[in-house]
Amino acid sequence: KVSYLIFCGGFVALNIPVIGQDSVEVLGRSYPRDDFTNVTPKTLSRVGRDLHNQMHHPLWLIKERIKAHFYSSYIGRWGNPLFSVHDNLSPVVSVEQNFDSLLIPPDHPSRKRGDNYYLNRTTMLRAHTSAHQRELVRSGLDAFLLAGDVYRRDEIDSSHYPVFHQMEGVRLFSNHELFSQVCSGDLLSLFERGGRRTPEKQETHSLEAVKLLEFNLKQTLTRLVAQLFGEDVEIRWVNCYFPFTHPSFEMEVRFQGDWMEVLGCGVMEQEILNSAGAGNKLGWAFGLGLERLAMILFSIPDIRLFWSQDERFLKQFRVQDIHQPIVFQPLSKYPPLSNDISFWLPDHGFTENDFYELVRSIGGDLVEKVTLVDEFTHPKTGRRSHCYRIIYRHMERTLTQQEVRFVHGQIEGAAESELGVQGRY
């Protein structure tokens, strides 16, 4: 559905997402609905906002700082930046892109309908920017940064939101590129025959290549984090698991006395490179959350603030120099109002994420947090009930109990009609 605004004597087309009876329209395209469709109008209204591309937005600032670091630190053979940047790829992707291209198994829990926003069984809003890795490698790129909005159904609190923004990097190496600085490097190879998978490497990789690649990856990310947090930042590496890298690591930094995870990374699974036509190379990849970094670096206390149009928030990030230190000055904290909702669960089919999504769809950004405060199983009937506490707080004004009660009543009614619960109000 295309709407038009009259603007300075001309017409501006606006792509407004629409969920119809038989189709979902988003970014000017229509997708047929089916039994998997679970995207909501509230979430679709965020598609196309592209906060990471809005000049002087805090997410834009973090993205630009990372870009600037890679542009200045890694120069190609002809004096141009080694890494290309891609920050405007559509968040509407195929399920194959989002999962299969990254070797995520069909029965992996990350594919669950309750955790993702599906337009239909074959199309979804991307859950991570890695959904584009294979297509960019297939296009011939050996080094790139990728930024974009990603979508996941999740709990509701100050650090979780159904839309957030990721940035990732990929770098591939040929035999010559990886071993050119090594004595007698021409005798070494990226690959070995008859190898086996161990905690340290994949079956087709030589141990020498993986260790050199791992060193390059960790050195690259250590330099990046030192640029963002300061040269004296403390870093530690934790071994972890991802379906699309092996070995895999998480980086933690010590910040204000606590260790915090800031990114995940690893050696790309060779099968991904083979399928993208780059089977003669080895690669590493990393991914980080822009909101997480911005909340840490700028002391932003609530993830909802990134979507605020409040001038008191936005003006704090209009700086001449993207590297200028910024400490967010909190806006007036308006008082919270809390209401509980208690209901009997249906015999099957209820998931907490469905309830969170319903609350978000009706309450929107008025809802600060939803907490499960009580679970009860009836000793005779075996019926189970949940009690949730919903905390309402407007970011820019004081809410009245009357308007909160109205929203809460809508949530109660919708929970019964849409989720099949029975109220205990």
Secondary structure by P-SEA (a helix, b strand, c coil): cbbbbbcccbbbbbbcccccccccccccbbbbbcccccccaaaaaacccccccccccaaaaaaaaaaaaaaaccccccccccbbbbcccccccccccccccccccccccccccccccccccccccccccccaaaaaaaaccccbbbbbbbbbbccccccccccccccbbbbbbcccccccccccccccccccccccccccccccccaaaaaaaaaaaaaaaaaaaaaaccccbbbbbbbbbbcccccbbbbbbbcccbbbbccccccccaaaaaaaccccccbbbbbbbaaaaaaaaaccccccccccccccccccccccccccbbbbccccccbbbbbbbbbbbccccccaaaaaaaaaacccccccccccccccccccccbbbbbbbbbbbbccccccaaaaaaaaaaaaaaaaacccccccc
